[in-house]
Amino acid sequence: MTAMLQESLFYILLSSMKHIVIASFAVLSTASCTNIPHFNRPPPPTGIRYDPNVFVAGIATMSDAELARQKELANAGDKRAAFNVYGHYRSALNDQTKAMEWLLMAGELGHAPAQYNLGQIYLHDGDKERAIYWTRRAKDSGYPNAQATLESLETQ
């Protein structure tokens, strides 16, 4: 290889490396920016605010204040909040009676996963009529698995 060719390759390589260094610097200099809009958004209005220091049997649970807030939202017609309260009673507090009350509320408000869960619960309990009713409501609400489950229930 001639000296001139070697020198040309050296400058091409050096030029490429210069661009890589500049690009790396640009990425690293913006990595610590905290004013990116999505970092400063508040949580969704019905999102559960778990207290990271409160656990019941290893399950994150809502604080009393958050549970009260979710109940208030649910009583005002928020189906997601009703489903959140159901999940809290079912998992964190292991109160199946209260959980079922909130699951029924979420289902009545049109929460598709709640409707499907109700169908599954009634199916497990042997109440085929209620299982079909809730599974049909879940299908009408657009729940993905409800159609196949409904067809299976209606052919039994």
C-alpha positions in Angstrom: 0.0 0.0 0.0 1.4 3.3 -0.9 2.0 6.0 1.7 -0.5 8.3 0.0 -3.2 5.7 0.1 -2.4 5.0 3.8 -2.6 8.7 4.6 -5.9 9.0 2.8 -7.4 6.0 4.7 -6.1 7.5 8.0 -7.9 10.9 7.4 -11.1 9.1 6.4 -11.0 7.0 9.6 -10.1 10.1 11.7 -13.0 12.0 10.1 -15.4 9.2 10.9 -14.2 8.9 14.4 -14.7 12.7 14.9 -18.4 12.3 13.9 -18.8 9.4 16.3 -17.2 11.4 19.2 -19.5 14.4 18.5 -22.6 12.2 18.3 -21.6 10.4 21.5 -21.1 13.8 23.3 -24.5 15.0 22.1 -26.2 11.9 23.4 -24.4 12.0 26.8 -25.0 15.7 27.3 -28.8 15.3 26.9 -29.0 12.1 29.0 -29.5 13.9 32.2 -32.2 16.3 31.0 -35.2 16.2 33.3 -37.4 18.7 31.6 -38.7 16.2 29.1 -42.5 16.7 29.1 -43.5 13.1 29.8 -41.5 13.0 33.0 -43.5 15.8 34.6 -47.0 14.5 33.9 -49.2 13.8 36.9 -50.5 10.2 37.3 -53.8 9.5 35.6 -56.8 10.5 37.6 -57.8 7.0 38.5 -54.3 5.5 38.7 -53.6 3.8 42.0 -51.0 5.6 44.1 -49.4 2.8 46.0 -47.4 3.6 49.1 -44.0 1.8 48.5 -43.6 1.2 52.2 -47.0 -0.5 52.7 -47.1 -4.2 51.9 -49.6 -6.8 53.1 -48.2 -10.4 52.6 -45.8 -9.1 50.0 -48.5 -7.3 48.0 -48.4 -3.6 47.5 -51.5 -2.0 49.0 -53.2 1.4 48.8 -53.0 3.7 51.7 -56.3 4.5 53.5 -56.4 7.9 51.8 -55.9 6.4 48.4 -58.5 3.7 49.0 -60.9 6.5 50.0 -60.1 8.4 46.8 -60.6 5.4 44.6 -64.0 4.7 46.3 -65.1 8.3 45.8 -64.2 8.1 42.1 -66.0 4.7 41.8 -69.1 6.0 43.5 -69.0 8.9 41.0 -69.2 6.4 38.1 -65.5 5.7 37.4 -65.4 2.0 36.3 -61.6 1.8 36.5 -61.6 3.1 40.1 -64.2 0.5 41.0 -62.1 -2.2 39.5 -59.0 -0.9 41.4 -61.0 -1.1 44.7 -62.0 -4.6 43.8 -58.4 -5.6 43.3 -57.4 -4.0 46.6 -60.0 -5.9 48.6 -59.3 -9.2 46.7 -55.6 -9.2 46.9 -54.3 -6.9 49.6 -57.1 -7.3 52.2 -58.3 -10.8 51.1 -61.9 -9.7 51.7 -63.8 -11.6 49.0 -67.2 -10.4 50.0 -66.2 -6.7 49.7 -64.2 -7.5 46.6 -67.3 -9.0 44.9 -69.4 -5.9 45.7 -66.8 -3.7 43.9 -66.4 -6.1 41.0 -70.2 -6.0 40.5 -70.1 -2.2 40.5 -67.2 -2.2 38.0 -69.1 -4.6 35.8 -72.3 -2.6 36.0 -70.4 0.5 35.0 -69.2 -1.3 31.9 -65.6 -2.3 32.8 -65.0 -5.2 30.3 -62.4 -7.1 32.4 -64.7 -6.9 35.4 -67.6 -8.3 33.4 -65.4 -11.1 32.1 -64.2 -11.9 35.6 -67.8 -12.0 36.8 -68.6 -14.5 34.1 -65.7 -16.7 35.1 -66.6 -16.5 38.8 -70.2 -17.4 38.2 -69.1 -20.2 35.8 -66.8 -21.6 38.6 -69.7 -21.4 41.1 -72.0 -23.3 38.7 -74.3 -20.4 37.9 -74.4 -20.8 34.1 -77.1 -18.3 33.5 -75.2 -15.5 35.3 -72.0 -16.7 33.6 -73.5 -16.3 30.2 -75.0 -12.9 31.1 -71.7 -11.4 32.3 -69.7 -13.0 29.5 -72.1 -11.6 26.9 -71.7 -8.1 28.5 -67.9 -8.5 28.3 -68.2 -9.5 24.6 -70.4 -6.5 24.0 -67.9 -4.3 25.7 -65.1 -5.6 23.4 -63.3 -8.0 25.8 -61.1 -10.2 23.5 -61.6 -13.6 25.1 -65.3 -13.2 25.7 -66.6 -14.4 22.3 -64.9 -17.8 22.4 -65.9 -18.3 26.1 -69.5 -17.3 25.3 -69.7 -19.8 22.4 -68.3 -22.5 24.6 -70.9 -21.7 27.3 -73.8 -21.6 24.9 -72.9 -25.0 23.5 -72.7 -26.8 26.8 
